[in-house]
Amino acid sequence: MEQDVIILGAAGTGGDVLEWFTELAAQGLSYCPTGFLDDDERKWGTEVRSLPVLGPLRSALEYPTARFVDALGSPSNFARRPDLLSAIPEDRFLTLVHPRAHLSRTVQIGSGSLVYPHVAVSSGVRIGSHVTILANVVVNHDTVIGDYSIVASAASLSGGVRIGTCCYIGAGSHLIQRAAIGDGSLVGMGSVVIRDVPPRAVVVGNPARVLRGGAVDR
């Protein structure tokens, strides 16, 4: 019997994930996507890739038998995801790993997380809940990615990196071995992180420097 699935977020990530279900079915995973929920009123009653946008996120509990996919998050709103999802019980979320991703057998991954195609995750890595790892990311051994963090396409995390909760690691960025990224921080696209990043900071450049927030970069 197919499990009804509702995707939270009717933007790019949601559209991407919708296309995974055909390949997941080939692996024997029987899910039936039935719609999106999104807080953008302009999308209500419309369709995204032929699937209806049913209403706002707050209506999730009106679907008591559905499972949910967390496809929320962008550089502008990634830190709000815990609040947006707090009313939905954790056991209602699916964790989805694309069939063309490679995860070591020793990887630990939490609920509500998404791993895109062509991601490589090495041994001893711990991925929290509601983590999104976009295409072509490399996560090296013993790295820890905290809950609600997003790692954008083609980022490279060296061994032993520690990423806090609600972080955004920009596309094409590189994090040196054992770097620690504080909670709520954003690493800009293409940045090269060679030292720890304080909490709630925005860092950019090569080498990455604090643009705003966090501690003073010395």
C-alpha positions as CSV (number, residue, x, y, z in Angstrom):
1,M,0.0,0.0,0.0
2,E,1.3,3.4,-1.0
3,Q,2.0,6.0,1.8
4,D,0.5,9.5,1.1
5,V,3.2,12.1,1.2
6,I,2.9,15.9,1.4
7,I,5.9,18.1,0.5
8,L,6.5,21.2,2.7
9,G,7.7,23.9,0.5
10,A,6.6,24.5,-3.1
11,A,9.8,26.0,-4.3
12,G,13.0,24.6,-5.9
13,T,13.8,21.9,-3.4
14,G,10.2,20.7,-3.3
15,G,10.1,20.4,-7.0
16,D,13.4,18.5,-7.0
17,V,12.3,16.0,-4.4
18,L,9.0,15.4,-6.2
19,E,11.0,13.9,-9.1
20,W,12.8,11.5,-6.8
21,F,9.7,9.4,-6.1
22,T,9.8,7.4,-9.4
23,E,13.4,6.3,-8.7
24,L,12.6,5.6,-5.1
25,A,9.7,3.4,-6.2
26,A,12.2,1.3,-8.2
27,Q,13.9,0.5,-4.9
28,G,10.6,-0.7,-3.5
29,L,9.7,2.4,-1.6
30,S,6.0,3.1,-2.2
31,Y,5.1,6.7,-1.7
32,C,2.3,8.7,-3.3
33,P,2.9,12.5,-3.4
34,T,-0.4,14.2,-3.0
35,G,0.5,17.9,-2.7
36,F,2.5,20.7,-1.4
37,L,2.0,23.0,1.6
38,D,3.5,26.5,1.4
39,D,3.0,29.8,3.3
40,D,3.1,31.8,0.0
41,E,-0.6,32.7,-0.5
42,R,0.0,33.3,-4.2
43,K,0.7,29.6,-4.7
44,W,-2.5,28.2,-3.0
45,G,-4.8,26.5,-5.4
46,T,-2.0,26.4,-8.1
47,E,0.0,23.4,-9.2
48,V,3.8,22.8,-9.1
49,R,4.9,20.1,-11.6
50,S,1.2,19.0,-11.8
51,L,0.9,18.6,-8.0
52,P,-1.5,20.9,-6.1
53,V,-0.4,23.4,-3.5
54,L,-3.0,22.6,-0.8
55,G,-2.5,25.6,1.5
56,P,-0.2,26.9,4.3
57,L,2.1,24.9,6.5
58,R,-0.2,25.3,9.5
59,S,-2.7,23.0,7.8
60,A,-0.3,20.0,8.0
61,L,-2.2,18.4,10.9
62,E,-5.4,18.3,8.8
63,Y,-3.7,15.4,7.0
64,P,-3.5,12.8,9.8
65,T,-2.4,9.9,7.7
66,A,0.2,11.6,5.5
67,R,4.0,11.7,6.0
68,F,5.9,14.9,5.3
69,V,9.0,15.9,3.4
70,D,10.8,19.0,4.7
71,A,11.8,20.8,1.6
72,L,12.0,24.3,3.3
73,G,15.0,26.5,3.5
74,S,17.0,29.1,1.6
75,P,19.8,31.6,2.4
76,S,17.1,34.1,3.4
77,N,15.0,32.0,5.8
78,F,17.0,28.9,6.8
79,A,17.1,29.9,10.4
80,R,13.3,29.9,10.7
81,R,12.7,26.2,10.0
82,P,12.5,25.0,13.6
83,D,9.7,27.4,14.3
84,L,7.9,26.6,11.1
85,L,7.9,22.9,11.7
86,S,7.5,22.8,15.5
87,A,3.8,21.8,15.4
88,I,4.4,18.6,13.4
89,P,5.4,15.4,15.3
90,E,8.9,14.3,14.4
91,D,7.8,10.8,13.5
92,R,5.7,12.2,10.6
93,F,8.7,13.2,8.7
94,L,10.4,11.1,6.0
95,T,14.2,10.9,5.5
96,L,15.0,10.6,1.8
97,V,18.4,9.7,0.3
98,H,18.5,9.8,-3.5
99,P,19.5,6.5,-5.1
100,R,22.5,8.1,-6.7
101,A,24.0,9.4,-3.5
102,H,26.7,7.4,-1.8
103,L,26.6,7.1,2.0
104,S,29.1,5.0,4.0
105,R,27.4,2.2,6.0
106,T,28.6,3.9,9.2
107,V,26.8,7.2,8.5
108,Q,24.1,8.2,11.0
109,I,21.2,10.4,9.7
110,G,18.2,11.9,11.5
111,S,14.6,12.3,10.6
112,G,13.3,14.7,8.0
113,S,16.7,15.0,6.2
114,L,17.3,15.0,2.4
115,V,20.4,13.9,0.6
116,Y,20.6,14.8,-3.1
117,P,22.1,12.8,-6.0
118,H,25.9,12.6,-6.4
119,V,26.6,13.4,-2.8
120,A,29.4,11.4,-1.2
121,V,29.4,10.9,2.6
122,S,32.4,9.1,4.2
123,S,32.7,7.0,7.3
124,G,31.8,8.1,10.7
125,V,29.7,11.1,9.6
126,R,26.7,12.2,11.7
127,I,23.9,14.1,9.9
128,G,21.2,15.6,12.2
129,S,17.5,15.9,11.6
130,H,16.0,18.2,8.9
131,V,19.4,18.5,7.2
132,T,19.4,19.2,3.5
133,I,22.5,18.2,1.5
134,L,22.3,19.4,-2.1
135,A,23.9,17.8,-5.2
136,N,27.6,17.1,-5.6
137,V,28.6,17.8,-2.0
138,V,31.5,15.9,-0.5
139,V,31.3,15.2,3.3
140,N,34.6,13.7,4.6
141,H,35.1,11.4,7.5
142,D,33.9,12.1,11.1
143,T,32.1,15.3,10.2
144,V,29.0,16.3,12.2
145,I,26.2,18.4,10.6
146,G,23.7,19.8,13.1
147,D,19.9,19.8,12.9
148,Y,18.2,22.1,10.4
149,S,21.4,22.9,8.5
150,I,21.7,23.2,4.7
151,V,24.8,22.3,2.7
152,A,24.4,23.8,-0.8
153,S,25.7,22.2,-4.1
154,A,29.3,21.4,-4.6
155,A,30.5,22.3,-1.1
156,S,33.4,20.3,0.3
157,L,33.6,19.5,4.0
158,S,37.0,18.2,5.1
159,G,37.4,15.5,7.8
160,G,36.2,16.3,11.3
161,V,34.2,19.4,10.5
162,R,31.6,20.5,13.0
163,I,28.6,22.4,11.7
164,G,26.1,23.7,14.3
165,T,22.3,23.8,14.1
166,C,20.5,26.0,11.6
167,C,23.6,26.8,9.5
168,Y,23.8,27.5,5.7
169,I,26.9,26.4,3.9
170,G,26.9,28.1,0.5
171,A,27.4,26.5,-2.9
172,G,31.0,25.7,-3.8
173,S,32.4,26.6,-0.4
174,H,35.3,24.6,1.2
175,L,35.8,24.0,4.9
176,I,39.2,23.1,6.3
177,Q,39.7,20.0,8.4
178,R,38.2,20.2,11.9
179,A,36.7,23.7,11.3
180,A,33.7,24.5,13.6
181,I,30.8,26.5,12.3
182,G,28.7,28.1,15.1
183,D,24.9,27.7,15.3
184,G,22.9,29.9,13.0
185,S,25.9,30.9,10.8
186,L,26.0,31.4,7.0
187,V,29.1,30.6,4.9
188,G,28.9,32.5,1.6
189,M,29.0,30.9,-1.8
190,G,32.6,30.0,-2.8
191,S,34.1,30.8,0.5
192,V,37.1,29.0,1.9
193,V,36.9,28.5,5.7
194,I,40.3,28.1,7.3
195,R,39.3,29.0,10.9
196,D,36.3,28.5,13.2
197,V,33.2,30.6,12.5
198,P,31.4,32.1,15.6
199,P,27.6,31.6,16.1
200,R,25.2,33.7,14.0
201,A,27.9,35.1,11.8
202,V,28.0,35.6,8.0
203,V,31.4,34.8,6.5
204,V,32.5,35.3,2.9
205,G,35.7,35.2,0.8
206,N,39.0,33.4,0.5
207,P,40.0,33.1,3.2
208,A,36.5,33.6,4.8
209,R,36.1,36.6,7.0
210,V,33.2,37.8,9.1
211,L,31.0,40.1,7.1
212,R,28.4,40.7,9.9
213,G,27.2,39.2,13.2
214,G,29.1,36.8,15.4
215,A,32.4,37.8,16.9
216,V,34.9,40.3,15.6
217,D,37.2,38.7,13.0
218,R,40.8,39.4,14.0
